[in-house]
């Protein structure tokens, strides 16, 4: 029987039982894809990250309970927390190499951790009818990024009051749907829905902020912004646009650690 270290970390947390929980598994080498997918399904969290050593750096992959994804922010922040606090305590920076999004990093920034991710690109588009009907919205504007739709609404209250038809939304194309508006006590707020990937509503979505940050930077005329994701668990992020890179900072907290036996 083989044991694999596992950690569960709340990323972008604002206190106990908030933020987005991610599992971080640390095998010596990649497990078969179907085994990693089954572990992610067993964990039943929005994402499970798998990290393996790569010299002084690490390789990283992410799985929802249903599929492998190209990029995940909160599970990368969680993985950075695990490396910097559990595996190599005292380190200030960790480099991850991903299959589809290149080199990513997590750095200490005071009491926060900061992701360095590639910035998304946006193209204005007409919103598919299935998304409009599933969300029951009339968007002010709508866009398509690399993998997600972005919908601008009129107010924070409108974002907060959405009650999507997730089963219908699951038939939409793309990874998921970001809904956003200007915030009342932060620069902007959002929610993220991805039943297509097995996640009805993601508590806090770091990767979506590579889309939100350039969008709101252009609208607000600033490069550094504060953001809040309005899920039931809630999360807080500090976002900065740095050319073709987006910096996303948040707090992380260890919830549990143990071992998987397979």
N, C-alpha and C positions, 0 to 999 in steps of 0.2 A: 504494500500500500504506500502511495506517494503522498507527502504532505506539501502544501503550498501556502506560504504566508498570505494572509488576507487582512486588509484594514478597511474600515468604513469611516469616511470623513465627510462632515458637513461643509460644503463649499459655499462661499458668498453668504455665510451665516451672519445673522444679527443678534444671536442669542441661542440658548438651548432649543433644540428641535425646530430650527429654522434653516434656511438655505437649502441647498440641493445635496442629498446624500449620494455619495458615489462609493463603490467598492473598488479597491486597488489590490490586484493580485500580483505576486512577485515570483513567478516560476524561474527556474534556472535558464530555460530556453522556451521557445514558443511551443505551446501545446497544439495538437491538431485543431483546426478551425472549428470542427463540430463540437469538440470538448469545450473550447472557450465559449462557444455559443450556449451550450447547455449550462455551463457555470453561470453565465449572465442571466439565463432564464431562471435558474435556481435562486440566484440572489434577488431577482425581481426588483431591481432598482432601475432608475432611468438609464444609467450607464454603469458598466463595469469596465475598468481600465486594466489592461495587462501590460506590465513593464518588465523588460529584461535588460541586464547590463550590456553596454556597448562601449567597451573601453572605459573612459571616464564619464561617458554619457549614457543615455538609456534609449532604448527603442520602446515605442508605445503603440497600442491598438485599443480601440473602444468598441464595446458591444452593448446594444440595448437588449431587452429580453427576446427580441425578434430578429435583429439584423446587426451586422457590423456597420459602423458609420465612419465617414471620412475624417470628422473632426468633432471633438467634444471639449468645451471649455471647462466646465465644472469638474469633470473627472481628471483633466490635466492639472488643474489647481490642486485637487486632492492628491494626485500622484506627486506633485512637487512638494506638498506638505509631508508626505510619507518619506520621500528621499531626504529632505532637508531636516526633518525632525526625528525620524525613526531609523533610517538606514545609514545616513551620513550626517549625524547631528553636528551642527556648527558650520555647515556649508551655507553659502549665501545665494547660490545660483545653481540651477540644474538645467541641462540641455536634453530635450527629447527629440528623437527622429521619428517622424511618422511616415506611413506609406504614401499618403496622398496630399498632405499639406506641408511637407518639407520639415524644416527645423523649427522647433517651438522651444520656448524657455519659460521657466518660472524663477522669479527672483524675490528675495526678501525686500520689503519696502516698509520699514518701521514694523508695526505689528500686523501688517498686511502682506499678502503675497501678490505678485503681479505677473500676469501672463503677457507674453509677447507673441502675437498671432498675426498671420497675414490678413490684410484688410480686404473685405469683400467688395465686389463691384455691383452696382445696381442699374437696372434697365427698367424704365417705365413700361407698364403693361396693363392690359385689361384683365381684371380679376375674373377667373373662371366662375361660371354660374354656381357650380357646386360649392365653392368656398363662400360666396355671398350668401347662398341659401343656408348653408350649415351654420354660419355665424350670425345670420340675420342682420347684416350691416350694409350700409351704403358708404363705401370708403370715400374719404376726401381725396386720397391719392393711393395708387398701388404700384408696387415694383416687384421685380424678380431678381434675386441674388444668385449666387452659385447653386444653391440648393433649396432656398426658402423664399416664400412670398413675404413681402412686407406690406402691411396695410396701415395707413395713417387714419386715425379717427379724430373727432373734434375735441374730446376731453378725456381726462383721467377717469371721470365717473363712467363714461361710455365704455372704456376699456375694462373697468372693474366689473361692470354689470353684464358682460357677455356670458351667455350660457350656450355653448356650441352643441350642435348635434354631432357628437364625435363619430358615431358609426357612419354617418353620411360623409363627414369630412375625411374619413379614412380612404375614400375612393379618389381623393384629389391627387394630382401628381406632385412631385417634389418631396422633400424631406418633411417640411412642416410650414407653419404659418406664424409669422410674427405680427402682433397687433400692437400699435404704439400710439402715444399722444404726449403732448407737453405735460410735465408734472407740476403739481402744486407746491411741493417742497423740495423737489429735485429737478434737474433739467428735463428729463423725460422718463416715462414709465412704459412698461411693456408687459405682454403675456405671450406665451409660446405654446402652440398646439401642434402635436405631431402624432396623431393616431396612426398615420401611415407607417410609422416606425415603432409602433407599440407603446407610445407614450401619449396619453390623452392630453395632459397638460404638464409640461416640464416645470418644476418649481423655480429654478433659476438657470438660465441658458447662456453660458459664457460665449459660445460660438455665435449666437444670434447678435451679440453686441459687436462683432466684427462687421455686421451689416448696419446695425443701429447707429454706431459711432460715426461713420462717415455721413450717414443720412442727416443726423441731428447737427453735426459739425457744420455742414453746409447751410442748414436752416438757421442756426443760432449764431453763426459767425465766431465760433470758439473751438478750440481743440481739446480742452479739458472739461469734462462734464461729470456730473453725478447722476446715477440712474437707480431706479428701483423696479424690481419685477414683482407684479401684483398677484402672485399665486397665493394659495392658502398658507403655505409655509413662509413665503416672502424672502426677498434677498436684496442686498445693497451692493452696488458696483461703482467703482470710479474708473472712467474710461478716458483715454487720451488718444488722439489721432496723430500718428507720426509717419506721414507719407503713406507708403504701402504697408505699414505695420500698424496694428492697433494694440495698445496696452490696456489691460483690463485687470484692475486690482480688487481684491476682496479678502475677507477674513475666512479662515478655515479652522475647524475644530475636530479633533479625533473623537469618534464615538465608540468604536470597538476595534480590537485586533485579535487575531486567532489564526487558525489553520484550516485549510480545506483538505479533505482526505479523499483521494480518488485512486 
